[in-house]
Amino acid sequence: MNKPVLVIMAAGMGSRYGGLKQIDPVDEQGHIIMDFSIYDARRAGFEEVIFIIKRENEQLFREAIGDRISKTMKVHYVFQEIEDLPEGFAPPKGRVKPWGTGHAVLSARNVIHGPFAVINADDYYGPEAFRLVYEFLTRPQEDGCCGTYVMAGYLLKNTLTDHGSVARGVCSTDASGSLTSITERTKIIRTTEGAAYSEDDGKTWTALDPDSVVSMNMWGFPESFMKELKERFPQFLESGLKENPEKCEYFLPFVVNDLMEEGKAGVKVFTVHDVWHGVTYAEDKQEVVAAMQELKLAGIYPETF
């Protein structure tokens, strides 16, 4: 079996943040959040990384991180492009939004040749998650169509910002720690009681347990998952282009959920207790900078790496 590779989704622009937040430094040494993730991945055992980016941002990424990381890991670049569609489909006129996280990973289909982990570029996950996911992906897997996937789950209270709402996949698990469902909540806020979500753009709010386990889009998959992504994409396009041609998105959790419902896959959830850090909003930046410095002072990371 080939060694697991790390796939980093970095094609989003971060409109709420106001810029290309994936390459915005978060310490005095010029490290970006991806540096910390890749450092954690490397010490967990990953030796190869695939950046999924926009073609027009390639030079920026090479200068900000790619050229530096290529000295210690094997690096690939793939491009998430709106025109990358199955035969018979074309982007609707006026569409500028990418096709979602499922399409992003599908963009790497020509360079994934074994098990792989997937993360967001602009989220800090902590060392525990990378270690658990890597260990899982290096275990022998049963033969079959899809097999078992793994997801790093975080406590909701550890993933909120004080500066606005966040989108999280709220997870349900059974007694063995296997995922039973993911409910996408696109507007979650911190409250004095803990947390709440809205389904009507903030007109009404429903309390949410702050100890709920949520997905931060950190997954581990066997190579066979790529076949499922490819085969299910045309079906998504058939319905999505009719219902919401400008904004429909092919999300990873939706594909996983469908496979679970069909009995083709199971998902093991590892609950991680590290605190998430990210720059969803510009106001988050200084808090992330302070958090990274505290982690260095605690010895989790060296001053330079």
PyMOL commands that set and color helices and strands:
alter all, ss='L'
color gray80, all
select helices_A, chain A and resi 21-23+33-44+55-69+101-106+127-137+156-158+224-243+252-261+282-297
alter helices_A, ss='H'
color red, helices_A
select strands_A, chain A and resi 5-9+48-53+74-79+116-120+123-124+147-155+166-173+179-191+194-197+206-208+213-221+265-272+277-278
alter strands_A, ss='S'
color yellow, strands_A
deselect
rebuild
show_as cartoon
